Amino acid sequence: MTETSDQYEAAIRVILDMLKLQTETPAAISKDDLPEMVRVAADERERQGDYGAARMLDEYADKLELSFLHRKD
């Protein structure tokens, strides 16, 4: 499904807000909690009717989980 530019903007705004939080308060969100926090944001976007943004954020959360699973610390 093709998302509109408004949906991309909403998803990007969420990710940038999380990045800003991490920059201003390092370790505010742990690596283990990050995918779940993105999912919480996706749920909120869906609740507000931003279905495309919610789908994108869910996909981002999936990608984060996969990258963390395949990473060796």
KAWOPE-V61533 format. One record per residue. PSI is psi as a letter, one per 30 degrees, with the letter a starting at -180 (* if undefined). BURIAL is # if it has 9 or more other ideal C-beta (glycine too) atoms within 8 Angstrom, else .. D_LAST is the distance of its C-alpha to the last C-alpha in Angstrom with 2 decimals. Layout:
psi = [PSI,PSI]
burial = [BURIAL,BURIAL]
d_last = [D_LAST,D_LAST]
This chain:
psi = [k,k,l,l,e,e,e,e,e,e,e,e,e,e,e,e,e,e,e,e,e,e,e,e,i,k,g,e,k,l,e,e,f,e,e,e,e,e,e,e,e,e,e,e,e,e,e,g,g,i,e,e,e,e,e,e,e,e,e,e,e,e,e,e,e,e,e,e,e,f,k,j,*]
burial = [.,.,#,.,.,.,#,#,.,#,#,.,.,#,#,.,.,#,.,.,#,#,.,.,.,.,.,.,#,.,.,.,.,#,#,.,#,#,#,.,#,#,#,.,#,#,.,.,.,#,#,#,#,#,#,#,#,#,.,#,#,#,.,#,#,.,.,#,.,.,.,.,.]
d_last = [35.48,35.93,35.01,37.23,36.32,36.72,34.03,31.62,32.56,31.96,28.45,27.56,29.08,26.84,23.62,25.07,26.03,22.50,21.29,24.21,23.37,19.79,21.42,24.18,22.27,18.64,16.55,19.62,17.61,14.25,11.59,12.56,16.17,16.30,17.34,19.91,21.24,21.79,23.60,25.70,26.66,27.55,29.75,31.48,32.14,33.61,35.71,37.08,37.96,35.36,34.54,33.19,30.80,29.72,29.06,27.01,24.89,24.36,23.28,20.80,19.38,19.15,17.37,14.77,14.22,14.09,11.61,9.18,10.15,9.68,6.30,3.82,0.00]
